[in-house]
Amino acid sequence: MSLNYDLLTDRQTFVLHTINDYWRTHFRSPSIQDLCLVTGIRTANGVHGHIRALRKKGFLSPVKTGSARGYITPQVQEALEKM
């Protein structure tokens, strides 16, 4: 499945890149608070809204580990599967 990045708002793109960067650095999803701090989104509800939109559009999927930080991008998923 090919993802159409034109479907994303600028803020959604920024949140998505932030999640990818965090995975590369920490090998796990960022917390909601981490995303608030890095993206400048002031509320947890605002971050949750972007995560919901990214999941609905297919840019995030749940991690199957039962983690509270249970979302992953297709790019990270693909890299993990190659390991």
URQUINOR-V392970 format. One record per residue. RES is the residue in one letter. NEAR is the number of other C-alpha atoms within 10 Angstrom. Layout:
((RES | NEAR) (RES | NEAR))
This chain:
((M | 5) (S | 5) (L | 10) (N | 10) (Y | 12) (D | 8) (L | 11) (L | 16) (T | 13) (D | 11) (R | 12) (Q | 19) (T | 17) (F | 14) (V | 21) (L | 20) (H | 13) (T | 18) (I | 24) (N | 20) (D | 15) (Y | 17) (W | 16) (R | 13) (T | 10) (H | 9) (F | 12) (R | 18) (S | 24) (P | 21) (S | 16) (I | 17) (Q | 14) (D | 16) (L | 21) (C | 19) (L | 12) (V | 13) (T | 14) (G | 10) (I | 17) (R | 12) (T | 14) (A | 14) (N | 12) (G | 13) (V | 22) (H | 14) (G | 13) (H | 19) (I | 20) (R | 14) (A | 16) (L | 21) (R | 16) (K | 11) (K | 15) (G | 15) (F | 22) (L | 22) (S | 17) (P | 13) (V | 16) (K | 9) (T | 9) (G | 8) (S | 11) (A | 9) (R | 14) (G | 16) (Y | 21) (I | 22) (T | 21) (P | 16) (Q | 11) (V | 17) (Q | 14) (E | 10) (A | 10) (L | 10) (E | 7) (K | 6) (M | 5))
